[in-house]
């Protein structure tokens, strides 16, 4: 499987591809294998994002999962840089429960690129399934300037 490791302020990120689209992002390292153009571009865009030079990712993504999982990921991708939405906001848009949205956020196979960190609870941060949990979510929100609600 094509995979590469990208250094980040949050620790190394392991990005995987099916050869034509990004299929996963997880924390950790792995030996780089079969580097594809989409992985090279993902590494370039992630580096620019963490350096503060990029706000919108433009990468081919392939989300595994149910129709609902893909719909939740589409809604998260539509949240602009520096903005947030609540689980309830997304639930209303998709006609499902806030809990279903929370499960979709938790099942996001490509965090950061699909910005589940921009989805909050009605009265708090909600969760974050990436390494570092809530601390990582707070870091990402601060990085994007969406942390006014945290101060």
GUDRENMI-304005 format. One record per atom (N, C-alpha, C): residue number from 1; x, y, z negated. Coordinates in pm, whole numbers, padded with zeros to 5 digits. Example, Ala and Ser with C-alpha at 12.3 -4.5 7.8 and 13.67 -1.06 7.14 Angstrom:
residues 2
num, east, north, up
1, 01319, -00569, -00780 .
1, 01230, -00450, -00780 .
1, 01320, -00330, -00780 .
2, 01285, -00225, -00708 .
2, 01367, -00106, -00714 .
2, 01290, 00003, -00787 .
END
This chain:
residues 151
num, east, north, up
1, 00084, -00118, 00000 .
1, 00000, 00000, 00000 .
1, 00089, 00124, 00000 .
2, 00062, 00222, 00084 .
2, 00138, 00347, 00083 .
2, 00116, 00421, -00049 .
3, 00226, 00461, -00110 .
3, 00219, 00530, -00239 .
3, 00343, 00617, -00257 .
4, 00324, 00729, -00327 .
4, 00438, 00814, -00361 .
4, 00416, 00874, -00498 .
5, 00525, 00916, -00561 .
5, 00519, 00981, -00690 .
5, 00551, 01128, -00671 .
6, 00468, 01213, -00730 .
6, 00485, 01358, -00720 .
6, 00509, 01412, -00861 .
7, 00621, 01481, -00884 .
7, 00642, 01543, -01015 .
7, 00543, 01656, -01037 .
8, 00500, 01673, -01162 .
8, 00407, 01782, -01195 .
8, 00431, 01825, -01339 .
9, 00379, 01942, -01377 .
9, 00390, 01985, -01516 .
9, 00314, 01894, -01613 .
10, 00227, 01811, -01559 .
10, 00148, 01719, -01641 .
10, 00208, 01579, -01643 .
11, 00327, 01564, -01587 .
11, 00391, 01435, -01577 .
11, 00384, 01386, -01434 .
12, 00452, 01277, -01406 .
12, 00452, 01226, -01269 .
12, 00313, 01177, -01228 .
13, 00279, 01206, -01102 .
13, 00150, 01165, -01046 .
13, 00175, 01064, -00935 .
14, 00105, 00954, -00941 .
14, 00115, 00849, -00840 .
14, -00001, 00865, -00743 .
15, 00030, 00897, -00619 .
15, -00072, 00921, -00517 .
15, -00069, 00803, -00421 .
16, -00188, 00747, -00392 .
16, -00195, 00632, -00302 .
16, -00282, 00665, -00181 .
17, -00259, 00589, -00074 .
17, -00325, 00613, 00053 .
17, -00362, 00479, 00115 .
18, -00458, 00483, 00205 .
18, -00489, 00363, 00285 .
18, -00419, 00370, 00420 .
19, -00334, 00467, 00435 .
19, -00261, 00487, 00561 .
19, -00312, 00603, 00643 .
20, -00435, 00646, 00613 .
20, -00489, 00761, 00685 .
20, -00559, 00862, 00594 .
21, -00589, 00823, 00470 .
21, -00656, 00913, 00375 .
21, -00608, 00880, 00234 .
22, -00610, 00981, 00149 .
22, -00574, 00962, 00009 .
22, -00687, 00886, -00060 .
23, -00650, 00783, -00135 .
23, -00751, 00698, -00202 .
23, -00740, 00699, -00353 .
24, -00629, 00750, -00406 .
24, -00614, 00748, -00550 .
24, -00508, 00843, -00599 .
25, -00525, 00887, -00723 .
25, -00425, 00965, -00794 .
25, -00431, 00921, -00939 .
26, -00317, 00885, -00994 .
26, -00309, 00841, -01133 .
26, -00179, 00892, -01192 .
27, -00171, 00894, -01324 .
27, -00049, 00937, -01389 .
27, 00046, 00819, -01398 .
28, 00174, 00848, -01375 .
28, 00276, 00745, -01384 .
28, 00364, 00745, -01262 .
29, 00462, 00659, -01263 .
29, 00554, 00649, -01152 .
29, 00544, 00512, -01088 .
30, 00588, 00506, -00967 .
30, 00596, 00382, -00893 .
30, 00700, 00403, -00784 .
31, 00766, 00300, -00741 .
31, 00857, 00320, -00629 .
31, 00778, 00364, -00505 .
32, 00828, 00466, -00438 .
32, 00762, 00511, -00316 .
32, 00765, 00396, -00214 .
33, 00655, 00382, -00141 .
33, 00644, 00275, -00042 .
33, 00562, 00321, 00077 .
34, 00613, 00295, 00195 .
34, 00538, 00321, 00319 .
34, 00482, 00463, 00324 .
35, 00566, 00562, 00301 .
35, 00521, 00701, 00299 .
35, 00455, 00737, 00432 .
36, 00332, 00782, 00423 .
36, 00253, 00819, 00540 .
36, 00241, 00972, 00547 .
37, 00202, 01026, 00662 .
37, 00187, 01171, 00673 .
37, 00088, 01229, 00570 .
38, -00020, 01156, 00539 .
38, -00114, 01209, 00441 .
38, -00053, 01215, 00302 .
39, 00034, 01121, 00267 .
39, 00103, 01125, 00138 .
39, 00202, 01241, 00134 .
40, 00274, 01262, 00242 .
40, 00368, 01374, 00248 .
40, 00293, 01506, 00230 .
41, 00180, 01519, 00297 .
41, 00100, 01642, 00285 .
41, 00041, 01656, 00145 .
42, -00003, 01546, 00085 .
42, -00056, 01551, -00052 .
42, 00052, 01599, -00149 .
43, 00173, 01548, -00134 .
43, 00283, 01590, -00221 .
43, 00311, 01740, -00202 .
44, 00311, 01786, -00078 .
44, 00334, 01927, -00049 .
44, 00225, 02014, -00112 .
45, 00100, 01974, -00095 .
45, -00011, 02054, -00148 .
45, -00016, 02050, -00300 .
46, 00009, 01936, -00362 .
46, 00011, 01929, -00509 .
46, 00122, 02018, -00566 .
47, 00239, 02015, -00504 .
47, 00349, 02100, -00549 .
47, 00309, 02247, -00538 .
48, 00249, 02286, -00427 .
48, 00205, 02425, -00410 .
48, 00098, 02462, -00511 .
49, 00006, 02371, -00539 .
49, -00099, 02395, -00640 .
49, -00036, 02423, -00777 .
50, 00055, 02336, -00818 .
50, 00117, 02354, -00950 .
50, 00207, 02476, -00955 .
51, 00261, 02518, -00841 .
51, 00343, 02640, -00834 .
51, 00258, 02766, -00826 .
52, 00125, 02752, -00818 .
52, 00036, 02867, -00809 .
52, 00024, 02924, -00669 .
53, 00062, 02848, -00566 .
53, 00058, 02896, -00428 .
53, -00058, 02838, -00348 .
54, -00139, 02750, -00409 .
54, -00248, 02685, -00337 .
54, -00369, 02672, -00428 .
55, -00486, 02708, -00376 .
55, -00609, 02696, -00452 .
55, -00701, 02588, -00398 .
56, -00696, 02563, -00269 .
56, -00787, 02467, -00207 .
56, -00708, 02357, -00136 .
57, -00734, 02234, -00175 .
57, -00670, 02121, -00109 .
57, -00740, 02092, 00023 .
58, -00662, 02064, 00124 .
58, -00715, 02029, 00256 .
58, -00649, 01897, 00296 .
59, -00705, 01789, 00245 .
59, -00649, 01656, 00267 .
59, -00759, 01559, 00305 .
60, -00727, 01460, 00384 .
60, -00826, 01354, 00409 .
60, -00836, 01267, 00283 .
61, -00957, 01254, 00231 .
61, -00980, 01174, 00110 .
61, -01079, 01063, 00142 .
62, -01059, 00949, 00083 .
62, -01154, 00839, 00095 .
62, -01190, 00794, -00046 .
63, -01315, 00821, -00085 .
63, -01363, 00790, -00220 .
63, -01426, 00652, -00219 .
64, -01370, 00563, -00300 .
64, -01431, 00431, -00316 .
64, -01543, 00441, -00419 .
65, -01644, 00359, -00403 .
65, -01751, 00356, -00501 .
65, -01887, 00366, -00437 .
66, -01984, 00380, -00524 .
66, -02124, 00385, -00481 .
66, -02154, 00516, -00409 .
67, -02272, 00521, -00350 .
67, -02317, 00645, -00287 .
67, -02321, 00757, -00390 .
68, -02366, 00726, -00513 .
68, -02370, 00828, -00618 .
68, -02229, 00875, -00652 .
69, -02134, 00784, -00663 .
69, -01996, 00823, -00694 .
69, -01944, 00920, -00587 .
70, -01968, 00889, -00462 .
70, -01922, 00977, -00355 .
70, -01995, 01111, -00359 .
71, -02124, 01110, -00391 .
71, -02200, 01235, -00399 .
71, -02150, 01322, -00514 .
72, -02121, 01261, -00627 .
72, -02067, 01338, -00741 .
72, -01932, 01398, -00702 .
73, -01847, 01320, -00636 .
73, -01717, 01372, -00592 .
73, -01733, 01486, -00492 .
74, -01829, 01475, -00402 .
74, -01856, 01584, -00308 .
74, -01897, 01711, -00382 .
75, -01980, 01697, -00482 .
75, -02023, 01814, -00561 .
75, -01905, 01875, -00635 .
76, -01818, 01792, -00690 .
76, -01701, 01845, -00761 .
76, -01609, 01918, -00665 .
77, -01592, 01863, -00545 .
77, -01505, 01928, -00447 .
77, -01560, 02063, -00403 .
78, -01689, 02085, -00417 .
78, -01751, 02211, -00378 .
78, -01736, 02321, -00484 .
79, -01687, 02286, -00603 .
79, -01668, 02386, -00709 .
79, -01541, 02464, -00676 .
80, -01552, 02595, -00659 .
80, -01434, 02674, -00622 .
80, -01327, 02677, -00732 .
81, -01204, 02695, -00690 .
81, -01091, 02715, -00779 .
81, -01125, 02824, -00880 .
82, -01095, 02799, -01006 .
82, -01117, 02899, -01110 .
82, -01259, 02907, -01161 .
83, -01349, 02822, -01110 .
83, -01487, 02821, -01157 .
83, -01519, 02686, -01218 .
84, -01627, 02684, -01294 .
84, -01672, 02559, -01356 .
84, -01822, 02543, -01335 .
85, -01867, 02421, -01353 .
85, -02009, 02387, -01355 .
85, -02030, 02292, -01472 .
86, -02156, 02275, -01511 .
86, -02185, 02179, -01618 .
86, -02231, 02047, -01556 .
87, -02224, 01944, -01637 .
87, -02279, 01816, -01595 .
87, -02425, 01834, -01555 .
88, -02497, 01917, -01632 .
88, -02637, 01944, -01602 .
88, -02657, 02012, -01468 .
89, -02569, 02106, -01433 .
89, -02578, 02173, -01303 .
89, -02571, 02070, -01189 .
90, -02473, 01982, -01198 .
90, -02457, 01881, -01094 .
90, -02573, 01782, -01095 .
91, -02621, 01750, -01215 .
91, -02734, 01657, -01227 .
91, -02857, 01713, -01156 .
92, -02884, 01841, -01175 .
92, -02999, 01903, -01109 .
92, -02982, 01898, -00957 .
93, -02862, 01926, -00910 .
93, -02838, 01927, -00765 .
93, -02858, 01789, -00703 .
94, -02820, 01685, -00778 .
94, -02828, 01550, -00724 .
94, -02953, 01473, -00767 .
95, -03030, 01531, -00859 .
95, -03152, 01465, -00905 .
95, -03126, 01341, -00989 .
96, -03020, 01346, -01069 .
96, -02986, 01235, -01158 .
96, -02963, 01291, -01298 .
97, -02936, 01204, -01393 .
97, -02912, 01248, -01530 .
97, -02771, 01305, -01546 .
98, -02754, 01387, -01649 .
98, -02621, 01439, -01680 .
98, -02526, 01325, -01716 .
99, -02579, 01219, -01777 .
99, -02495, 01103, -01810 .
99, -02442, 01038, -01683 .
100, -02524, 01030, -01579 .
100, -02479, 00973, -01452 .
100, -02367, 01058, -01392 .
101, -02378, 01189, -01408 .
101, -02272, 01278, -01360 .
101, -02145, 01254, -01441 .
102, -02159, 01240, -01571 .
102, -02043, 01211, -01656 .
102, -01974, 01082, -01615 .
103, -02053, 00981, -01583 .
103, -01995, 00854, -01537 .
103, -01924, 00874, -01403 .
104, -01985, 00953, -01315 .
104, -01922, 00981, -01186 .
104, -01792, 01057, -01202 .
105, -01790, 01153, -01295 .
105, -01665, 01226, -01321 .
105, -01560, 01131, -01377 .
106, -01600, 01046, -01471 .
106, -01507, 00952, -01531 .
106, -01456, 00848, -01433 .
107, -01534, 00819, -01329 .
107, -01494, 00722, -01228 .
107, -01425, 00783, -01108 .
108, -01397, 00911, -01113 .
108, -01330, 00980, -01003 .
108, -01193, 00917, -00979 .
109, -01171, 00858, -00861 .
109, -01043, 00793, -00836 .
109, -00931, 00887, -00795 .
110, -00965, 01016, -00771 .
110, -00864, 01109, -00721 .
110, -00871, 01240, -00801 .
111, -00846, 01234, -00933 .
111, -00853, 01357, -01012 .
111, -00754, 01462, -00960 .
112, -00778, 01583, -00997 .
112, -00707, 01704, -00953 .
112, -00748, 01737, -00809 .
113, -00724, 01645, -00714 .
113, -00765, 01671, -00576 .
113, -00917, 01678, -00565 .
114, -00986, 01595, -00640 .
114, -01131, 01605, -00661 .
114, -01143, 01658, -00804 .
115, -01172, 01787, -00820 .
115, -01152, 01856, -00947 .
115, -01258, 01829, -01056 .
116, -01255, 01710, -01111 .
116, -01348, 01677, -01219 .
116, -01321, 01761, -01343 .
117, -01201, 01820, -01353 .
117, -01171, 01907, -01468 .
117, -01258, 02032, -01468 .
118, -01320, 02065, -01357 .
118, -01405, 02184, -01348 .
118, -01548, 02159, -01395 .
119, -01577, 02038, -01439 .
119, -01711, 02003, -01487 .
119, -01708, 01997, -01639 .
120, -01796, 02075, -01701 .
120, -01799, 02089, -01846 .
120, -01932, 02044, -01903 .
121, -01931, 02017, -02033 .
121, -02056, 01990, -02104 .
121, -02133, 02119, -02124 .
122, -02260, 02107, -02159 .
122, -02343, 02225, -02181 .
122, -02292, 02308, -02299 .
123, -02232, 02244, -02397 .
123, -02187, 02317, -02515 .
123, -02042, 02284, -02551 .
124, -01965, 02242, -02455 .
124, -01825, 02211, -02482 .
124, -01755, 02164, -02356 .
125, -01635, 02118, -02374 .
125, -01553, 02079, -02259 .
125, -01597, 01950, -02192 .
126, -01663, 01863, -02265 .
126, -01690, 01731, -02211 .
126, -01563, 01649, -02218 .
127, -01552, 01545, -02139 .
127, -01436, 01458, -02144 .
127, -01344, 01477, -02025 .
128, -01236, 01399, -02027 .
128, -01144, 01395, -01914 .
128, -01075, 01260, -01917 .
129, -01084, 01188, -01807 .
129, -01032, 01051, -01805 .
129, -00886, 01042, -01764 .
130, -00826, 01152, -01720 .
130, -00685, 01149, -01683 .
130, -00595, 01142, -01804 .
131, -00469, 01112, -01783 .
131, -00372, 01105, -01891 .
131, -00371, 01236, -01967 .
132, -00363, 01228, -02097 .
132, -00363, 01348, -02180 .
132, -00502, 01394, -02219 .
133, -00605, 01335, -02159 .
133, -00742, 01366, -02197 .
133, -00774, 01514, -02191 .
134, -00839, 01562, -02295 .
134, -00887, 01701, -02300 .
134, -00772, 01801, -02285 .
135, -00655, 01770, -02341 .
135, -00542, 01863, -02328 .
135, -00506, 01886, -02181 .
136, -00514, 01781, -02101 .
136, -00487, 01795, -01958 .
136, -00595, 01879, -01892 .
137, -00721, 01855, -01929 .
137, -00831, 01934, -01873 .
137, -00812, 02081, -01906 .
138, -00778, 02111, -02030 .
138, -00756, 02250, -02072 .
138, -00640, 02311, -01993 .
139, -00531, 02236, -01975 .
139, -00417, 02287, -01899 .
139, -00460, 02324, -01757 .
140, -00534, 02234, -01692 .
140, -00578, 02259, -01554 .
140, -00671, 02380, -01547 .
141, -00762, 02393, -01641 .
141, -00852, 02508, -01641 .
141, -00775, 02638, -01664 .
142, -00679, 02637, -01754 .
142, -00596, 02757, -01777 .
142, -00515, 02789, -01651 .
143, -00459, 02686, -01590 .
143, -00380, 02705, -01468 .
143, -00463, 02774, -01359 .
144, -00592, 02742, -01353 .
144, -00680, 02799, -01252 .
144, -00746, 02931, -01297 .
145, -00716, 02974, -01418 .
145, -00774, 03098, -01466 .
145, -00919, 03083, -01509 .
146, -00961, 02962, -01534 .
146, -01101, 02936, -01574 .
146, -01109, 02912, -01724 .
147, -01010, 02959, -01798 .
147, -01006, 02926, -01940 .
147, -01061, 03036, -02030 .
148, -01123, 03139, -01972 .
148, -01179, 03245, -02055 .
148, -01276, 03190, -02157 .
149, -01348, 03086, -02120 .
149, -01443, 03026, -02213 .
149, -01373, 02949, -02323 .
150, -01243, 02924, -02312 .
150, -01171, 02847, -02413 .
150, -01110, 02934, -02521 .
151, -01106, 03064, -02495 .
151, -01035, 03156, -02588 .
151, -01130, 03209, -02692 .
END
